[in-house]
Amino acid sequence: LRLPASGQNNAGGIALVLDAGDPLVQQRPVQWAAEQLREALKVRGFATQSVAQLDQAAPDCELILVGSRGSALGRQVLESAGAAVPDKPEALGLVRGKVGTRSVLLACGSDVRGLVYSLLELADRATYSAAPLAALGRIERIVEQPANPIRSIARLFTSEVEDKPWFYDKAFWQRYLTMLATQRFNRFNLTLGLGYNAPRNVPDSYFYFAYPFLLSVPGYNVTARGLPDEERDRNLAMLRWIGDETVARGLHFQLALWTQAYNFINSPDVNYPIVGLTPETHGAYCRDALTALLKACPAINGVTFRCHSESGIPQGSYEFWPLVFDGVARCGRRVEIDIHSKGIEHRLLQTALKTGLPVNVSPKYWAEHMGLPYHQTTIQEGEKFKPASGK
């Protein structure tokens, strides 16, 4: 629902002052969020000018000042209002105060994300308030900070037929990622390779073993048979674009590669068999493919791995995972390694830590059979307790 334009009583307009002396304000996500606010006000019929300094704004306009809590103008407004924004990650403030004799509404943050959230909060109110100017005018002091440091959502690609349309749809991605930022998610996880619990009986392998669907790795002749080179290149370009759009909104972009298996057992009719790999070249290929992928998509902030047997790699494969983790380290920048907790062992964790990169272990938030939307009504045959013979 978008309410109709209502700016007929806004004679002086609205001035959005992006503090030129504040380096956080110049960051791309803040500039993007400011544009979202400008567009929201424009749709509602308000004339909005953007200026870099207060004295450039018309004397009779409403002033929205964008600045971090530590900037000179930000501190001045906060002090005039007797307010404070905590020095905590992603804290935001919407505070009415003064700069000299002029009343301003300060959209403030402790960091880039805090600034993004403050601007998107105003854009949301401008979009959905019956009287946007009155709604903005009623804001005196709103200071908030997140309760959870990571607020993530994952989107799974599991079907060529069902998922290709949205994967290639740029208009969808722009709306979707903007929605995530507006609702204050701070992480988006694009998940590949989670369509099956094991690499057996696989009819649809699109993005299941993801590397050959995204790039050709020099030194290896590895392909997904039947996939045109043009489509492979399009997939990589799309992944790069999705990553860029994600970080442009201040979100962390996580890529999950849940499957490392290339040999699909009991899968004679798989649509895209992987060819060109052997057990001897498998680990080195995954390492080099991962390095090439991270270099080609610099917006990827972290990679999630399923390191137990459901990934297609047997438990205790200590010769394989050091190669994969080294593939992350070789990209030459800080990329988070996130390991699914099931089956994790001390030795595996130490292997990841040796890269010198940040390492997370992500447990399941709830048991698979106890979480909404359903509750398991019976015990699966394979999970039933079987007493020892004769007891």
C-alpha positions in Angstrom: 0.0 0.0 0.0 1.3 3.4 -1.0 -0.7 6.4 0.1 -1.4 9.3 -2.4 0.7 12.4 -2.7 0.1 14.9 0.1 2.7 17.6 -0.3 0.4 20.5 -1.2 1.0 22.2 2.1 4.8 22.0 2.0 5.5 25.5 0.6 9.1 25.6 1.7 9.9 22.1 0.8 12.3 19.8 2.6 16.1 20.0 2.7 18.1 16.9 3.2 21.5 18.0 4.5 24.2 15.4 3.9 27.0 16.6 6.2 29.9 17.0 3.8 32.4 17.0 6.7 31.3 13.5 7.9 33.2 10.6 6.2 30.5 8.1 7.2 27.8 10.1 5.3 29.9 9.8 2.1 29.8 6.0 2.2 27.8 4.3 -0.6 25.1 2.7 1.6 24.3 6.0 3.3 24.1 7.7 -0.1 21.8 4.9 -1.3 19.5 5.2 1.8 19.4 9.0 1.4 18.1 8.4 -2.2 15.4 6.1 -0.8 14.2 8.9 1.4 14.3 11.5 -1.4 12.3 9.1 -3.6 9.8 8.4 -0.9 9.2 12.1 -0.3 9.0 12.8 -4.0 6.3 10.1 -4.5 4.2 11.8 -1.7 4.5 15.1 -3.5 7.2 16.9 -1.4 9.8 19.1 -3.1 13.1 17.9 -1.6 16.5 19.5 -2.1 19.8 17.9 -1.2 22.6 20.1 0.1 26.0 19.6 1.7 25.8 22.4 4.2 23.0 23.9 6.3 23.5 27.4 5.0 22.6 26.1 1.5 19.1 25.2 2.5 16.1 27.5 2.0 15.2 29.4 5.2 11.6 28.3 5.3 12.1 24.6 4.6 12.0 21.6 6.9 15.6 20.4 7.7 16.7 16.8 7.9 20.4 16.6 8.8 22.2 13.4 8.2 25.3 12.8 10.3 27.0 10.3 12.5 26.9 10.6 16.3 30.6 11.6 16.3 30.4 14.3 13.7 30.6 18.0 14.7 27.0 18.8 13.6 25.7 15.5 15.0 27.2 16.3 18.4 25.8 19.8 18.3 22.2 18.6 17.6 22.4 15.9 20.2 23.8 18.2 22.9 21.1 20.8 22.1 18.4 18.2 22.7 20.2 16.6 25.7 20.2 13.3 23.9 22.8 10.6 23.2 23.2 7.8 20.7 25.2 4.9 22.2 28.6 4.0 20.8 27.3 0.5 19.9 27.2 -1.1 16.5 24.2 -0.2 14.3 22.7 2.2 16.8 20.4 4.9 15.3 18.9 8.1 16.4 16.2 10.4 15.1 16.5 13.5 17.3 15.0 16.9 17.0 17.4 19.7 18.1 19.1 22.8 16.9 22.1 24.0 15.0 22.4 27.7 16.0 18.8 29.0 15.9 17.6 26.5 13.3 15.5 23.5 14.2 16.6 20.3 12.5 15.7 16.7 12.6 18.9 14.7 12.9 19.1 11.3 11.2 22.0 9.9 13.1 23.9 6.6 13.5 26.8 5.1 15.4 28.2 3.7 12.1 27.2 3.3 8.5 24.4 0.8 9.2 23.0 3.0 11.9 22.8 5.9 9.5 21.2 3.6 6.8 18.5 2.5 9.3 17.7 6.0 10.4 17.2 7.2 6.8 15.1 4.1 5.9 13.0 4.6 9.0 12.1 8.1 7.8 11.5 6.8 4.3 9.1 4.2 5.7 7.2 6.8 7.6 7.0 9.1 4.6 5.7 6.2 2.5 3.0 4.9 4.8 1.9 7.8 6.9 -1.4 9.5 6.0 0.2 12.9 6.6 4.0 12.4 6.1 5.1 15.9 7.1 3.1 15.8 10.3 4.5 12.3 11.0 8.1 13.6 10.6 7.3 16.7 12.6 6.1 14.6 15.6 9.5 12.9 15.9 11.2 14.3 18.9 13.6 11.5 20.0 14.0 7.9 18.9 17.1 6.1 19.9 17.5 2.4 19.2 20.1 -0.3 19.0 19.8 -4.0 17.9 19.4 -6.7 20.5 21.0 -9.3 18.2 24.4 -8.6 16.4 23.5 -10.9 13.4 20.1 -10.7 11.8 20.3 -12.9 8.8 18.0 -14.4 6.2 18.9 -17.1 3.7 17.4 -17.7 0.2 17.9 -21.1 -1.3 18.4 -22.0 -4.9 17.4 -25.6 -5.2 15.5 -26.0 -8.5 16.5 -24.9 -12.0 12.8 -24.7 -13.0 11.5 -22.8 -10.0 14.5 -20.7 -9.0 16.1 -19.4 -12.2 13.4 -16.8 -12.8 14.0 -15.0 -9.5 17.8 -15.5 -9.7 18.0 -13.5 -12.9 15.3 -10.9 -12.0 17.1 -7.7 -11.2 13.9 -5.8 -10.3 13.0 -8.5 -7.8 16.4 -8.3 -6.2 16.3 -4.6 -5.8 12.9 -4.8 -4.1 13.9 -7.8 -2.0 17.2 -6.4 -0.7 15.7 -3.0 0.0 13.0 -4.7 2.1 15.7 -6.6 4.1 17.6 -3.4 4.8 14.4 -1.5 5.7 13.4 -4.3 8.1 17.0 -4.0 9.6 18.4 -7.4 8.6 22.1 -6.9 8.4 23.1 -10.1 6.5 21.9 -11.8 3.4 22.9 -15.4 2.8 22.5 -16.8 -0.8 22.5 -20.6 -0.3 23.6 -23.1 -2.9 23.9 -26.9 -2.6 21.3 -27.5 0.0 18.8 -29.3 -2.1 19.7 -32.8 -0.9 20.9 -34.3 2.3 23.5 -36.3 0.4 24.8 -36.5 -3.2 22.7 -39.5 -4.2 19.5 -39.8 -6.2 20.0 -36.3 -7.6 17.8 -35.3 -10.5 18.5 -31.6 -10.5 22.1 -30.6 -9.9 21.9 -26.9 -10.9 24.2 -25.0 -8.5 24.4 -28.1 -6.3 28.2 -28.4 -6.9 28.3 -24.7 -7.7 31.7 -23.9 -9.1 31.3 -25.1 -12.7 28.0 -23.3 -13.0 29.8 -20.0 -12.3 33.3 -20.1 -13.8 35.9 -21.9 -15.8 39.0 -22.5 -13.7 42.3 -22.2 -15.5 44.3 -25.5 -15.4 41.2 -27.6 -15.1 38.7 -28.8 -17.7 35.8 -29.1 -15.4 32.3 -28.5 -16.7 28.6 -29.1 -15.9 27.8 -31.1 -19.0 25.0 -29.5 -21.0 25.5 -26.0 -19.5 26.3 -23.5 -22.2 29.4 -21.3 -21.5 27.3 -18.2 -22.0 24.9 -19.3 -19.3 27.8 -20.0 -16.9 29.2 -16.5 -17.6 25.8 -15.0 -17.1 25.5 -16.8 -13.7 28.8 -15.3 -12.5 27.8 -11.8 -13.7 24.5 -12.1 -11.9 26.1 -13.3 -8.7 28.5 -10.4 -8.8 25.6 -8.0 -9.4 23.6 -9.5 -6.5 26.6 -9.1 -4.2 27.1 -5.5 -5.2 23.5 -4.6 -4.7 23.6 -6.3 -1.3 26.6 -4.4 0.1 25.3 -1.1 -1.5 22.5 -1.4 1.1 24.9 -1.9 4.0 24.2 -5.7 4.2 26.8 -8.4 4.7 26.8 -10.7 1.7 27.3 -14.4 2.7 27.6 -17.1 0.1 26.7 -20.7 1.3 28.3 -23.6 -0.6 26.8 -26.5 1.2 28.0 -29.3 -1.2 31.5 -30.1 -2.3 30.7 -33.4 -4.0 30.9 -33.8 -7.8 30.0 -37.5 -8.1 26.3 -38.0 -7.8 25.5 -41.6 -6.7 22.5 -43.4 -8.1 21.7 -40.4 -10.3 21.7 -41.7 -13.9 19.3 -39.0 -15.1 20.9 -36.0 -13.4 20.4 -33.0 -15.7 24.0 -31.6 -15.4 26.6 -34.2 -14.6 30.0 -32.8 -13.5 32.8 -34.0 -15.8 36.6 -33.5 -15.7 37.3 -34.2 -12.0 39.0 -37.1 -10.3 39.5 -37.9 -6.7 43.1 -36.7 -7.1 42.2 -33.3 -8.5 39.0 -32.7 -6.5 40.4 -30.9 -3.5 42.8 -28.7 -5.5 40.1 -27.8 -7.9 37.7 -26.7 -5.1 40.5 -24.6 -3.6 41.4 -22.9 -6.9 37.7 -22.5 -7.9 36.9 -20.9 -4.6 39.8 -18.4 -4.8 38.8 -17.5 -8.4 35.1 -17.0 -7.3 36.0 -14.7 -4.4 38.3 -12.7 -6.6 35.6 -12.4 -9.3 32.9 -11.4 -6.7 34.6 -9.0 -4.2 31.3 -8.2 -2.5 31.3 -11.7 -0.9 32.0 -11.1 2.8 31.8 -14.7 4.0 31.4 -18.3 2.9 29.4 -20.9 4.7 30.4 -24.6 4.5 28.7 -27.8 5.5 31.8 -29.8 6.6 30.2 -33.2 7.6 29.3 -36.1 5.4 26.1 -34.5 4.0 28.4 -32.2 2.0 29.5 -35.3 0.0 32.9 -35.3 1.8 33.3 -38.1 4.4 33.7 -37.2 8.0 37.3 -36.8 9.0 38.6 -35.8 5.5 41.4 -33.8 7.0 43.3 -33.7 3.7 40.4 -32.0 1.9 39.2 -29.2 4.1 42.6 -27.5 4.5 42.7 -27.1 0.7 39.2 -25.5 0.7 39.9 -23.2 3.6 43.2 -22.2 1.9 41.1 -21.3 -1.2 39.4 -18.6 0.9 42.6 -17.3 2.3 44.2 -17.1 -1.1 41.7 -14.5 -2.3 43.8 -11.8 -0.6 41.1 -10.2 1.6 39.2 -10.7 4.8 36.5 -13.2 4.2 34.6 -14.9 7.0 34.6 -18.7 7.2 31.3 -20.0 8.6 31.1 -23.7 9.5 27.8 -25.6 10.0 28.2 -27.0 13.5 26.9 -30.6 12.8 29.9 -33.0 13.0 32.4 -30.3 13.7 35.6 -31.5 15.4 38.5 -29.7 17.2 40.9 -30.6 14.4 38.6 -29.1 11.7 38.1 -25.9 13.7 41.9 -25.5 14.2 42.4 -26.0 10.4 40.0 -23.1 9.7 41.6 -20.9 12.4 45.1 -21.4 10.8 44.0 -19.3 7.8 44.0 -16.3 10.1 40.6 -15.4 8.9 37.5 -14.9 11.1 35.8 -18.2 11.8 32.2 -18.8 12.9 30.5 -22.0 14.0 26.8 -21.8 13.3 24.6 -24.1 15.3 21.0 -24.9 14.4 18.7 -22.5 16.2 16.2 -25.2 16.8 16.0 -28.9 16.1 14.8 -29.8 12.6 11.8 -31.8 13.7 10.6 -29.3 16.4 10.6 -26.0 14.6 7.6 -24.4 13.0 5.8 -24.8 10.7 5.3 -28.5 11.6 6.1 -31.0 14.3 7.2 -34.5 13.4 4.4 -36.8 14.3 6.3 -40.1 14.2 9.8 -41.4 14.6 11.5 -42.2 11.3 12.4 -45.9 11.0 16.1 -45.2 10.7 16.1 -43.1 13.9 14.4 -45.7 16.1 16.4 -47.1 19.0 17.5 -50.7 18.2 18.6 -52.6 21.4 21.5 -55.0 21.2 20.6 -58.5 20.1 19.3 -60.7 22.9 18.5 -57.9 25.2 
